[in-house]
Amino acid sequence: MLSNFHAHTNYCDGKNTCEEMVLAAIAQGLDAFGISEHSHTSVPDDTGNITPENMPKYFAEMRALAECHADKIDIFVGLEQDRSEERRV
């Protein structure tokens, strides 16, 4: 099984959208793919993590992509839990 479960998108510190990442994973022949955005922290002006406002959109978008591409790849969605003191800018 060819897989990658640690990828980020433009919801945090990645450069591509969820869809672009999923399509790239399919093009590379992955059987399973997971995106795990950096979690929100309480550090003021912390960058490179998903904002609380974007969380519902992120999960909804990933669920839709998983359903759309279920015949090609298994999609997983999660969060990389960051501790506030580790993600200082």
C-alpha positions as CSV (number, residue, x, y, z in Angstrom):
1,M,0.0,0.0,0.0
2,L,1.5,3.3,-1.1
3,S,0.4,6.1,1.2
4,N,1.1,9.5,2.7
5,F,-0.7,10.7,5.9
6,H,1.3,13.9,6.6
7,A,0.5,16.7,4.1
8,H,-0.6,20.3,4.5
9,T,-2.6,22.6,2.3
10,N,-3.1,26.4,2.0
11,Y,-5.4,26.1,5.1
12,C,-2.2,26.2,7.1
13,D,1.4,26.4,5.8
14,G,1.0,24.5,2.5
15,K,0.8,26.1,-0.9
16,N,-1.9,24.0,-2.6
17,T,-5.6,23.5,-2.1
18,C,-7.0,20.2,-0.7
19,E,-8.3,19.3,-4.2
20,E,-4.9,19.9,-5.8
21,M,-3.2,17.8,-3.1
22,V,-5.7,14.9,-3.5
23,L,-5.4,15.0,-7.3
24,A,-1.6,14.9,-7.0
25,A,-1.8,11.9,-4.7
26,I,-4.0,10.1,-7.2
27,A,-1.7,11.0,-10.1
28,Q,1.3,9.6,-8.1
29,G,-0.6,6.3,-7.6
30,L,-1.2,6.5,-3.9
31,D,-3.7,4.1,-2.4
32,A,-4.3,6.3,0.6
33,F,-3.7,9.9,1.4
34,G,-4.2,12.1,4.5
35,I,-4.0,15.8,5.2
36,S,-3.2,16.8,8.7
37,E,-3.3,20.6,9.1
38,H,-1.4,22.3,11.9
39,S,-3.9,23.0,14.7
40,H,-4.7,26.4,16.0
41,T,-2.6,27.6,18.9
42,S,-3.1,30.4,21.5
43,V,0.2,32.1,20.6
44,P,-0.6,35.7,19.4
45,D,0.2,36.3,15.7
46,D,1.0,32.6,15.2
47,T,1.0,31.8,11.5
48,G,1.2,28.5,9.6
49,N,-1.8,26.9,11.2
50,I,-5.5,26.5,10.4
51,T,-7.8,29.1,11.9
52,P,-10.8,28.1,14.0
53,E,-13.1,29.8,11.4
54,N,-11.7,27.5,8.6
55,M,-12.1,24.2,10.5
56,P,-15.7,23.4,9.4
57,K,-14.9,24.3,5.7
58,Y,-11.7,22.2,5.8
59,F,-13.5,19.1,7.2
60,A,-16.4,19.5,4.8
61,E,-14.1,20.0,1.8
62,M,-12.2,16.8,2.7
63,R,-15.3,14.8,3.2
64,A,-16.5,15.9,-0.2
65,L,-13.2,15.0,-1.8
66,A,-13.2,11.6,-0.1
67,E,-16.6,10.9,-1.5
68,C,-15.9,12.1,-5.0
69,H,-12.7,10.1,-5.3
70,A,-13.6,7.0,-3.2
71,D,-13.2,4.8,-6.3
72,K,-9.5,5.9,-6.7
73,I,-8.1,6.6,-3.3
74,D,-8.8,6.4,0.5
75,I,-8.8,9.9,1.9
76,F,-8.1,10.7,5.6
77,V,-8.4,14.0,7.3
78,G,-7.0,15.2,10.6
79,L,-5.1,17.8,12.6
80,E,-1.5,17.9,13.7
81,Q,-1.9,18.9,17.3
82,D,0.7,21.7,18.0
83,R,1.6,22.8,21.4
84,S,1.5,26.6,21.8
85,E,5.1,26.9,23.0
86,E,6.4,24.9,20.0
87,R,4.8,27.0,17.2
88,R,6.1,30.5,17.9
89,V,6.8,32.7,15.0
